[in-house]
Amino acid sequence: MQVADSQVEQSGVSYDANDSLDELAKKLDIEHNSNALKEMYPIKKKEKDILFDGFSKEEKGRYKYLNLRKQIQPEHKFQYPVSSTMEYGWKLGETGQHFKAPTYARGKIVEESFYRRNGVFE
């Protein structure tokens, strides 16, 4: 299985990340091949070894593994949005970089120049 930008090839069938589950099932013939559609990409051996090394109480093992997996974007962990809540943020990293603040937008002039920093909340 090779992972491209938005396409995945598995079992000789390529499909787009925007395909619905019904379309994927038709392309991969799920009825005859129950192993064809996996939710997650395979975990690297290096990450799997971290899981079994040490105890969570020592911030090793499961604790370290989950922190490493938390840093990876969902698009790189899953082949498609598994739940409906994942659909809202799916591919959000790509679109978030395109938005910039307007040139003549309001700023925090009063807050930055008027209010003092007294160190209480810092």
Secondary structure, 3 states (H helix, E strand, C coil): CEECCCEEEECCEEEECCCCHHHHHHHHCCCCCCCCCCCECCCCHHHHHHHCCCCHHHCCCHHHHHHHHHHCCHHHHECCCCCHHHHHHCCHHHHHCCCCCCCCCCCCHHHHHHCCCCCCCC
